[in-house]
Amino acid sequence: MIEAMIHGVILAFGLILPLGVQNVFVFNQGAVQPAFLRVLPVIITASLCDTMLIFLAVLGVSAIVLTFTWLKIIVLSAGIVFLIYMGWDIWNSEPKVNHSNEERFSARKQIVFAASVSLLNPHAILDTIGVIGTNSLRYTADEKWAFTFATILVSWLWFFGLAIIGKTVGRLDHTGNIVKRVNKISAIIIWSVAVYMGWQLLS
């Protein structure tokens, strides 16, 4: 069982460490929100979405769903639209260095954006199926659940840690220049993913 948990931890880190849209958004919100409590909606939403994807991958449900070409096209198209809008919103957002009560991204908006970049990203879904889903096949009973729990735990801890790092950067940035640059870089990364997804859709 310990071997299965270690295996799950290594795989989860391998999937979650690369700089993707989901990570960028969680870090960004950690940096721009005036209080850590206001980052919880995006952390919890991203973590719950990953939890759901991991469960579906381990149970084999997601692999069956994505065998339908028309469904892939819908997911890709919706994902591109959301990413373009999200990139535009982040690009034009101004950091609030005075920590006022006004927030650029409300809790509702954080939840919608976090869910969209988590569930409307075919690459994340396919990676979850291809890596976590496939590797879970070698385990049965308790070992499979230990493997699954380990991957989910890494996901939750990672998003909390990422938001804390973002919050630390935001606190050190008294002028708002660092956060403003983070916003620009975040938007460019998000648009790049949208372009790549568009190219895949057309090809």
C-alpha positions as CSV (number, residue, x, y, z in Angstrom):
1,M,0.0,0.0,0.0
2,I,2.9,2.4,0.8
3,E,4.4,1.7,-2.6
4,A,1.0,2.6,-4.3
5,M,0.8,5.9,-2.3
6,I,4.4,6.8,-3.2
7,H,3.7,6.0,-6.8
8,G,0.6,8.2,-6.7
9,V,2.5,11.1,-5.2
10,I,5.2,11.0,-7.8
11,L,2.7,10.8,-10.7
12,A,0.6,13.6,-9.3
13,F,3.6,15.9,-8.9
14,G,4.7,15.1,-12.4
15,L,1.3,16.2,-13.8
16,I,0.7,19.2,-11.7
17,L,4.2,20.9,-11.6
18,P,4.3,22.1,-15.2
19,L,3.2,25.8,-15.6
20,G,-0.4,25.4,-16.9
21,V,-3.4,27.6,-17.0
22,Q,-4.8,26.2,-13.8
23,N,-1.6,26.8,-11.8
24,V,-1.3,30.3,-13.3
25,F,-4.8,31.2,-12.3
26,V,-4.5,30.0,-8.7
27,F,-1.1,31.8,-8.3
28,N,-2.6,34.9,-9.8
29,Q,-5.5,35.0,-7.5
30,G,-3.3,34.4,-4.5
31,A,-1.2,37.5,-5.5
32,V,-4.1,39.9,-6.3
33,Q,-6.6,39.1,-3.5
34,P,-6.4,41.3,-0.4
35,A,-6.9,38.4,2.0
36,F,-6.1,34.7,1.8
37,L,-9.6,33.9,2.7
38,R,-10.8,35.4,-0.6
39,V,-8.5,32.9,-2.5
40,L,-10.3,29.9,-1.0
41,P,-13.0,29.7,-3.7
42,V,-10.4,29.2,-6.5
43,I,-8.3,26.8,-4.4
44,I,-11.3,24.6,-3.4
45,T,-12.8,24.7,-6.9
46,A,-9.6,23.7,-8.6
47,S,-8.9,21.0,-6.0
48,L,-12.5,19.5,-6.3
49,C,-12.3,19.5,-10.1
50,D,-9.0,17.6,-10.0
51,T,-10.5,15.2,-7.4
52,M,-13.4,14.5,-9.7
53,L,-11.2,14.0,-12.8
54,I,-8.9,11.6,-10.8
55,F,-11.9,9.6,-9.6
56,L,-13.3,9.4,-13.2
57,A,-9.9,8.4,-14.6
58,V,-9.4,5.7,-12.0
59,L,-13.0,4.4,-12.5
60,G,-12.5,4.5,-16.3
61,V,-15.5,6.8,-16.9
62,S,-13.6,9.7,-18.5
63,A,-11.9,7.4,-21.0
64,I,-15.2,6.3,-22.3
65,V,-16.7,9.8,-22.5
66,L,-13.8,11.2,-24.5
67,T,-14.0,8.5,-27.2
68,F,-16.8,10.6,-28.7
69,T,-15.3,13.0,-31.3
70,W,-18.2,15.4,-31.1
71,L,-17.8,15.7,-27.4
72,K,-14.1,16.5,-27.8
73,I,-14.9,19.3,-30.3
74,I,-17.5,20.8,-27.9
75,V,-15.0,20.7,-25.0
76,L,-12.2,22.2,-27.1
77,S,-14.4,25.0,-28.4
78,A,-15.8,25.9,-25.0
79,G,-12.3,25.8,-23.5
80,I,-11.0,28.2,-26.2
81,V,-13.7,30.7,-25.6
82,F,-13.3,30.7,-21.9
83,L,-9.5,31.0,-22.1
84,I,-9.7,34.0,-24.5
85,Y,-12.1,35.8,-22.2
86,M,-10.1,34.9,-19.1
87,G,-6.9,36.1,-20.6
88,W,-8.5,39.4,-21.6
89,D,-9.9,39.9,-18.1
90,I,-6.6,39.2,-16.3
91,W,-4.6,41.3,-18.8
92,N,-6.8,44.3,-18.0
93,S,-7.0,43.8,-14.3
94,E,-5.2,46.3,-12.1
95,P,-3.6,45.2,-8.8
96,K,-5.1,46.8,-5.7
97,V,-2.1,47.8,-3.6
98,N,-4.2,49.5,-1.0
99,H,-6.0,46.2,-0.1
100,S,-9.4,47.8,-0.4
101,N,-12.6,45.8,0.0
102,E,-13.2,45.8,-3.7
103,E,-12.0,42.7,-5.5
104,R,-11.5,42.2,-9.2
105,F,-12.5,38.6,-9.1
106,S,-15.5,37.8,-6.9
107,A,-15.9,34.4,-5.3
108,R,-18.5,33.5,-8.0
109,K,-16.1,34.5,-10.8
110,Q,-13.2,32.6,-9.3
111,I,-15.3,29.5,-9.1
112,V,-16.5,29.8,-12.8
113,F,-13.0,30.5,-14.1
114,A,-11.3,27.8,-12.0
115,A,-13.9,25.2,-13.1
116,S,-13.6,26.2,-16.7
117,V,-9.8,25.9,-16.9
118,S,-10.0,22.6,-15.0
119,L,-12.9,20.9,-16.8
120,L,-12.7,22.5,-20.3
121,N,-9.0,21.7,-20.8
122,P,-8.8,18.5,-22.8
123,H,-5.1,18.2,-22.2
124,A,-5.6,18.1,-18.5
125,I,-8.3,15.5,-18.9
126,L,-6.3,13.4,-21.3
127,D,-3.2,13.6,-19.1
128,T,-5.3,12.5,-16.1
129,I,-6.7,9.5,-18.1
130,G,-3.4,8.6,-19.8
131,V,-1.2,8.8,-16.7
132,I,-3.3,8.4,-13.5
133,G,-6.0,6.3,-15.0
134,T,-3.6,4.0,-16.8
135,N,-1.2,3.6,-13.8
136,S,-4.1,2.9,-11.5
137,L,-4.9,-0.3,-13.5
138,R,-1.9,-2.1,-11.9
139,Y,-3.6,-1.8,-8.5
140,T,-6.7,-3.4,-7.0
141,A,-8.8,-3.0,-3.8
142,D,-7.1,-1.1,-1.0
143,E,-3.9,-0.4,-3.0
144,K,-6.0,1.3,-5.8
145,W,-7.7,3.6,-3.2
146,A,-4.3,4.4,-1.6
147,F,-2.9,5.4,-5.0
148,T,-6.0,7.5,-5.7
149,F,-6.0,9.2,-2.3
150,A,-2.3,10.1,-2.7
151,T,-2.8,11.8,-6.0
152,I,-5.8,13.7,-4.7
153,L,-3.9,14.8,-1.6
154,V,-1.0,16.1,-3.7
155,S,-3.5,18.2,-5.7
156,W,-5.1,19.8,-2.7
157,L,-1.7,20.6,-1.0
158,W,-0.3,22.0,-4.2
159,F,-3.1,24.4,-4.8
160,F,-3.0,25.7,-1.3
161,G,0.8,26.1,-1.5
162,L,0.6,27.8,-4.8
163,A,-1.9,30.3,-3.5
164,I,0.2,31.0,-0.4
165,I,3.3,31.7,-2.6
166,G,1.2,34.0,-4.7
167,K,-0.1,35.8,-1.6
168,T,3.5,36.2,-0.3
169,V,4.5,37.8,-3.7
170,G,1.5,40.1,-3.5
171,R,2.4,41.2,0.0
172,L,6.0,42.0,-0.9
173,D,4.8,44.0,-3.9
174,H,3.9,47.4,-2.4
175,T,3.9,49.2,-5.7
176,G,1.8,46.6,-7.6
177,N,4.4,46.3,-10.4
178,I,5.2,42.7,-9.8
179,V,1.6,41.6,-9.7
180,K,0.9,43.6,-12.8
181,R,3.7,41.8,-14.6
182,V,2.4,38.5,-13.3
183,N,-1.0,39.4,-14.7
184,K,0.5,40.1,-18.2
185,I,2.5,36.9,-18.1
186,S,-0.6,34.9,-17.0
187,A,-2.7,36.3,-19.8
188,I,0.0,35.5,-22.4
189,I,0.3,31.9,-21.1
190,I,-3.5,31.5,-21.1
191,W,-3.8,32.9,-24.7
192,S,-1.0,30.6,-25.9
193,V,-2.9,27.6,-24.6
194,A,-6.1,28.9,-26.3
195,V,-4.1,29.2,-29.6
196,Y,-2.7,25.7,-29.3
197,M,-6.1,24.3,-28.6
198,G,-7.5,26.2,-31.6
199,W,-4.8,24.7,-33.8
200,Q,-5.6,21.2,-32.6
201,L,-9.3,21.8,-33.2
202,L,-8.6,23.0,-36.8
203,S,-6.2,20.1,-37.5
